[in-house]
Amino acid sequence: MGRGRRKKLDKLSAGFILGIIAPLSIFLIIYLVRYTDIPIRDYFVQLWKLKITFKILSLCGFVNLLIFFLYLKLQMEKAAKGVIMATLVYALLFLVFEII
């Protein structure tokens, strides 16, 4: 990736958006690969009943770790900070939903 293009993408907002979307995408890919025979609504209901929805989503959050290190390797520190912010938002949401 060219230096100019990297500089354009090295934004806090770009890292934050990718940090929010990536775990949800992994969650959806897991559903599409493994559980397509079950309607997605029923899938979510089952996960909610088993009280593992947030545990699975938190595991999907590990993709943010890979993205974070990729941004650091590419010297895109602002975008890496955005990924950390998104991960903290997920952590806060998980904490709130665990208390409820």
C-alpha positions in Angstrom: 0.0 0.0 0.0 1.4 3.4 -1.0 2.5 5.8 1.7 -0.1 8.5 0.5 -2.9 6.0 0.6 -1.9 4.8 4.0 -1.9 8.3 5.3 -5.5 8.8 4.0 -6.7 5.7 5.8 -4.8 6.5 9.0 -7.7 8.0 10.8 -9.3 7.3 14.1 -12.7 7.0 12.5 -11.5 4.4 10.0 -10.0 2.2 12.7 -13.1 2.6 14.9 -15.5 1.6 12.1 -13.4 -1.4 11.1 -13.2 -2.3 14.8 -16.9 -2.3 15.1 -17.7 -4.1 11.9 -15.1 -6.8 11.9 -16.3 -8.8 15.0 -19.9 -8.6 13.7 -18.8 -9.8 10.3 -17.0 -12.8 11.8 -20.1 -13.6 13.8 -22.2 -13.5 10.6 -19.6 -15.6 8.7 -19.7 -18.3 11.4 -23.5 -18.4 11.2 -23.4 -18.6 7.3 -20.8 -21.3 7.3 -22.0 -23.5 10.1 -25.7 -22.8 10.9 -27.5 -21.8 7.7 -30.1 -24.6 8.2 -31.4 -22.6 11.2 -33.2 -19.2 10.6 -31.0 -16.4 11.9 -33.8 -15.3 14.3 -34.0 -18.7 15.9 -30.2 -18.8 16.1 -30.1 -15.6 18.0 -33.0 -16.7 20.3 -31.1 -20.0 21.1 -27.9 -18.1 21.8 -29.8 -15.7 24.1 -31.5 -18.6 25.9 -28.2 -20.3 26.5 -26.7 -17.0 27.7 -23.7 -17.3 25.3 -24.5 -14.5 22.9 -21.9 -12.1 24.4 -19.4 -14.8 25.0 -19.4 -15.7 21.3 -19.3 -12.0 20.3 -16.4 -11.4 22.6 -14.5 -14.3 21.0 -15.2 -12.7 17.6 -13.6 -9.6 19.0 -10.2 -11.3 18.8 -10.1 -10.3 15.1 -9.6 -6.7 16.4 -6.3 -7.8 17.9 -5.1 -8.9 14.5 -6.3 -5.7 12.9 -4.6 -3.6 15.6 -1.3 -5.3 15.1 -1.6 -5.0 11.3 -2.2 -1.2 11.7 0.9 -1.0 14.0 3.0 -2.9 11.5 1.8 -0.5 8.7 2.6 2.4 11.0 -1.0 3.6 11.1 -1.2 4.6 14.8 -4.3 6.7 14.6 -6.3 3.8 13.0 -4.9 1.4 15.6 -6.2 3.8 18.3 -9.6 3.6 16.7 -9.6 -0.2 16.8 -8.8 0.0 20.5 -11.6 2.4 21.0 -14.1 0.1 19.3 -12.8 -2.8 21.4 -13.4 -0.8 24.5 -16.9 0.1 23.4 -17.6 -3.7 22.9 -16.1 -4.3 26.4 -18.4 -1.7 27.9 -21.4 -3.1 26.2 -20.6 -6.6 27.4 -20.2 -5.3 30.9 -23.5 -3.5 30.9 -25.4 -6.5 29.4 -23.8 -8.9 32.0 -25.1 -6.7 34.8 -28.6 -6.5 33.4 
